[in-house]
Amino acid sequence: MSESCNDQALDLVLVGAISKDENIYTDRNEKSIGGAVTYGAFSAKRSGSSVGVITKLAEEDHHLLDQFCDEQIPVWVLPTKKTTAIRNVYPSSDKECRTCTCLAATDAFSPENLPTLSTKIIHAAALIRGEIPLQTVQSMTRIAEVGLDLQGFLRVSRDTKMVFEKSDEVEQTLKSVTYLKADATEAEILTTKTDLAEAALEMAAMGPKEVVISHNDELVLACKENIYRAPLTPRKVNGRTGRGDTLFCSYLARRTQGDAPSKALKFAAALVSLKLESPGPFRGTMKDVLVKINAQQS
């Protein structure tokens, strides 16, 4: 499927690679269609926003788009020599830490790859540094406010092993960003801070207006020098892969719908708590999330 985003206005557009994932847990192995654009698009759509995806796929992998068609999410597909493929190994039962191996990587997204479109937020949902270069992020600012996942700008592939490395270009990139997401490890690498609130405030000082940090038991938001927190309360953790993409895009979706940052954070925490209970993208409903919010507040 290849569909133009030109002829419609969307709340949120995600730019990034779809990934063929292999997830290895202590109790099972699974293969799935992943990538930030996959987990993020599903959670944003089911959070009440209209969402589109700009991605790259090798010709033989176009069948991976069927899931977006089923969800009625428009996709702008660009050619690439290889489709991204990643192996994630989770060595502990809490699934907070993982070892990632890059099996294949898509070609980079250039500024010329960005179509003419109308959206409230455009999200740089990269998986690996270089997938969405600095100049492409800068071009995104001419389209809409920019969201960015820090993972795709700190994580690099060294002899196929994916490791985190800080670079001067990361801080330069953040000057173009309105909404930023990181997990606790990424936040510490960028700021050297282990306190999530302190790390969020330091990253906000680099340019982003709203910074969300994820951890296995809570979300932390820095906005206008204020700190907000929301607990994660999954009954079990069977769907760790895609946690950050799910929570951030549900947060962005609710921001496009007019929710205040603190309210959007509570919504994202409830939604991702439900997502963590099952592998794959979030497939619940708004009603499910609202029930979860009420349960967390009681």
Secondary structure, 3 states (H helix, E strand, C coil): CCCCCCCCEEEEEEECCCEEEEEECCCCEEEEEECHHHHHHHHHHCCCCCEEEEEEECHHHHHHHHHHHHCCCCEEEEECCCCEEEEEECCCCCCCCCEEEEEECCCCCCHHHCCCCEEEEEEECCCCCCCCCHHHHHHHCCCCEEEEECHHHHEEEECCEEEECCCHHHHHHHCCCCEEEEEHHHHHHHHCCCCHHHHHHHHHCCCCCEEEEECCCEEEEEECCEEEEEECCCCCCCCCCCHHHHHHHHHHHHHHCCCCHHHHHHHHHHHHHHHCCCCCCCCCCHHHHHHHHHHHHC
